[in-house]
């Protein structure tokens, strides 16, 4: 993964966590989304276990993770950046991105 992409992912993760207090976004949800895009398949599934997913849910999110894994690192970073823009938007009660 290119250094700029890695830095973008880390920055977004940190910004999202700091924005949760003002925007009301659940930090656990942000962590799960982050694992969907940056974590391993195992890390992602483990993050979902506390919420008692059914077999159908596990099958669906496994397929989703497989599709996300097909994205290039640059596209993953771009999608996460867009999500950050949404979290920080005035509609979500966050701060505008820099």
N, C-alpha and C positions, 0 to 999 in steps of 0.2 A: 504494500500500500504506500502510495506517495506520502511524503512527510506533510505536505499541505492538506491532504485529505484527512490524515490522522489528526492533525491539529484542529481542523474544522470540526471533526467529530467530538473531540475532547472539549473544545470550546462550547459547542452546542449543548453537550451534556451538562457542563457546569452552569451555563446560563439558564437552562431549563430548570435545574434544581433551585437556583436562586430566585427564579420567577414564580415558583409555586406558591409562595406566601401571598403575593399580590394577585396572582391570576386565578388561584383556586384550583389549579391542576394538581391532581393526585400524584405525588412523587413516585409512588409504586407503579402507577400506570406509565409514567415517563421512563422508569427503569425498564419495564417490560418492552416498551417500544424501542428503547435503545438496544436492548438485547436482541430484539428482532432484526435490527439492522447491523449490529456490530458484534454480537455474541455468537458463540458456537450454537449448534443445534441443541446440544445438551443443556447449555446454560439457559437458553430460551425456554425449553420445556420445563426445566427445574423452576424457573421464575413463575411459571403458571400453576405449579402443583398446589400451593396453598389455597387456590380458588376452586379446587375439586372439579377439574374439567372432565366431561364425559368422554367416552371413546370417540364419539362423533366430533367433539370439539378438538380432541387431540389430533384426529385425522385431518381436520380442516386447518388447524394452525401449523401442522407439520407440512402440509402442502404449501401454505402461505410462506413459511420460512424457506422452503425449497425454492420458491419463485424469487423471493428476495435475494437469496444467495446467488441467483443468476445475474443480478445487477452488478455492474462494474463498481469499484470503490468510489469513483467519481459520482456516479448516479446515486449511490447510497447517501453520500455526503450532501448532494443537492436536495434529495428528498428530506433528509433530516433538517437541512437549512430551511426549507419551506415550512416544515412543521414548527420550527423555532419561530419563524415569522408569524405563524398563526397564534402560537402561545403568547407571543409578545404583542399581538395586535390589540388595538383599542377595544375591539369587539369581545376579546377574551379578558379584558381588564389588565393586560400586561403593558410592558414598556415597549416602545418601538425598537426594532433591532438597529444596531449601529451600522 
